[in-house]
Amino acid sequence: MDYVSTRGSAPALDFAGVTLAGLAADGGLYVPREWPCFTAEEIASLAGLPYAELAQRVMQPFVGDCLAPARLLELCRQAYGRFAHAAVTPLKQLDQQQWLLELFHGPTLAFKDVALQLLGLLFEEFLARGGDPLTIVGATSGDTGSAAIDAVAGRAHVEVFMIHPRGRVSDVQRRQMTTVLAPNVHNIAIEGTFDDAQAMVKRMFGDPTVTARFHLSAVNSINWARLMAQVVYYFAAALQLGAPRREVAFAVPTGNFGDVFAGYVAARMGLPIAKLIVATNVNDILHRALSTGDYSAGSVTPTAAPSMDIQVSSNFERLLFDLNGRDGAALARQMDGFEASRAMQLTEQQRTGAAALFTSARADAGDMAHALRWASEACGEVIDPHTAIALHAARTAEIDASIPVVTLATAHPAKFRDAVERATGHRPALPARVGDLFEREERCAVLPGDYAAVVDYVASHAVPRS
Ligand SMILES: *Cc1c(COP(=O)(O)O)cnc(C)c1O
């Protein structure tokens, strides 16, 4: 399998190449040249497999011959062996139609572990075959940083620099990053906001004095391998609910459109998905795009579901590419227009194409609190604010009563204890596996919000190209 850019002019790469690359050289995102497809019999034969085996079977067509099946299976066993639940992503029934797919049993309590635990192993595997050591640089407002750090801590040939705005991430989130003492993990707290941190990271990627010396890479969800790993749990849930004989719908708390794009990939592979319900909070660019065709960025409103507080959803470009008949040159023009004006209108072809599989809903603070309380009072399930937004969307979408609706539960409620307590009156306890988080030693460099200071720090701790 090789991979092409959504903007049509970057060189094609194999799976190992796209795993180590960030953006394509033409500014686009890599996607498989074609979607592998399973027959109904092949899908039926996946039922009942342990998660790691299912993962290997679903991912092998994307990996091609970059990893032998036995090796990919080993890596999946290692990645998913670190989850605190034997099912890895257990499915729970809420009522006659509504289900919850718990994706937060990984080491850092958020669904990002599902992809990043595997990605850390893939980095190590491919880097061991030669090439320059990798310098991962990222900015985080919480969840991505802790999941990425946990995934690469102690891995060979990789150094990770994670920049967070000092005093602006929760205690749990900060400690999940700063108590990882592996020598290849470098936490940096800067004086400033998340946007300041993000701007510094972008500048580093465009700074030839940095990129000439270091092989920079990113771990955000533009990385194809992350999306690929997320396709697996759509299969896991749908198989349990009767696929391929029965259709299933999914409601997905959406920020960067990575998680829900993985659902789209599952549908392209032949999984019978009736609808993908894109759930947003008041930062609703995707809801507007899918319901009216208006994709225009405003300013971010902070909410109790911070991982969905976005202006622009990078992975939406991957969907637009497919809906455009995979015309990279046309999409490059459309995206250039968007980048210049921060607004664009979807074409009629893109709108009708999207409407065949996607629907969307927007939840405000009241909708979110209502869904949190419903889960707690009617179903005895304590959920987190991100999950609550998707559950609101699941319950308000008009899905035929015969079709099960699965809400993706993307974070453990203890990660957002204050918001959960405000809505339900209960303060969720941290699970035992992170219970001594507040006793562990922390390590973090505190730097001024100054680009030169951060670059100096990275340059003096990273391993240069050979
Ligand atoms: C990252 C994240 C999301 C959004 O996922 P995308 O792939 O960016 O759409 C939703 N919920 C939680 C808890 C997250 O950490």
The ligand as an ORCA input file, in Angstrom:
! r2SCAN-3c Opt
* xyz 0 1
  C      -8.729     14.566     21.257
  C     -10.033     14.370     21.916
  C     -11.257     14.485     21.222
  C     -11.339     14.909     19.773
  O     -10.854     13.949     18.890
  P     -10.514     14.337     17.370
  O      -9.877     13.132     16.804
  O      -9.540     15.506     17.466
  O     -11.770     14.729     16.699
  C     -12.437     14.207     21.909
  N     -12.425     13.881     23.220
  C     -11.272     13.780     23.916
  C     -11.339     13.435     25.364
  C     -10.042     14.014     23.308
  O      -8.901     13.909     24.026
*
